[in-house]
C-alpha cells in the first residue's frame, strides 16, 4: 500500500485538465513556427526553418521586434522607478487618504484597456507625440507600474520600519538608507516587478494599437494586422517568440521565489545559533 503522501489529491486531479486546457493551445504555436508550408497549418506538413529564417530577414517584423523592445525598456525602467518608489514612500506610514492613494496607483489594473488607450491617445495627440515609440513606452509604464508597486510592497512586508528610523538616528542619509536598508530587502521585488512589467508591455496590444504608426508598430500590433491581411507562418514564429519570453520570465520568477523561501527557512536557524553563541 502506497503512503498517503504519494497519492494524488482530488484537487490535483481536477487541476490536470485545467492545466492541459491552458498549456496545450499555447504550446501548439511552437511546432507551427517550424512548418514548411506557406500557410499556418497544424500538424505541420514537414518541419522546416524557412519561416524562422524569413521572420529574421523580414525588415518589417524586425522593426516591430525592435519597437517592442524599446517600449518595454522604457516601461520597465519607469515602472520599477515609479512603482518601487511609491511602495517605499508609503511603507510604514499612516495618513488620511492612504487607501485612496493606493487605489489611484492600482487603478490602471482595473480600468478597461480601451478606456486607457483612448485617454492616452487624446493626451499624446494634444502634445504631438502620437506615432513614436516614446508615448507607447510611457503608456505601458503607467499600466505596468502597479505590478512593481505590488511586488516591492510585498518585499517590504518583512522590513521593520524601526530599522529605518534607527539608521536615520545613527546619521545615515537618504542615499545610505536606500542603499543599505531598503535595497537589500526590495531587490527581489524589483526584479519580479521588472519581469512582470516586461511581460505585460511586450504583450500589450490595445494601447499600442491606438498609439502606433508605420514607424512605431509593436510586435503584437504587427501580429494583429497580419492575421487580418497576411496570414503566414511568420505569425506563428512571433507567437512562439512571445511564449518563449513569457516562459523564461516565469522560470526566473520561480527561481527567485524558491531561493527566497530557502533563505527564509535558514533565518530562524541562524538566529537560534546566534543566541546560543551569545
Secondary structure as GFF3:
##gff-version 3
##sequence-region A 1 278
A	DSSP	three_ten_helix	4	6	.	.	.	ID=ss1
A	DSSP	alpha_helix	10	32	.	.	.	ID=ss2
A	DSSP	alpha_helix	50	57	.	.	.	ID=ss3
A	DSSP	alpha_helix	59	90	.	.	.	ID=ss4
A	DSSP	alpha_helix	98	106	.	.	.	ID=ss5
A	DSSP	three_ten_helix	107	109	.	.	.	ID=ss6
A	DSSP	alpha_helix	113	126	.	.	.	ID=ss7
A	DSSP	alpha_helix	133	156	.	.	.	ID=ss8
A	DSSP	alpha_helix	161	169	.	.	.	ID=ss9
A	DSSP	alpha_helix	174	177	.	.	.	ID=ss10
A	DSSP	pi_helix	178	182	.	.	.	ID=ss11
A	DSSP	alpha_helix	183	203	.	.	.	ID=ss12
A	DSSP	alpha_helix	206	211	.	.	.	ID=ss13
A	DSSP	alpha_helix	219	229	.	.	.	ID=ss14
A	DSSP	alpha_helix	233	277	.	.	.	ID=ss15
###
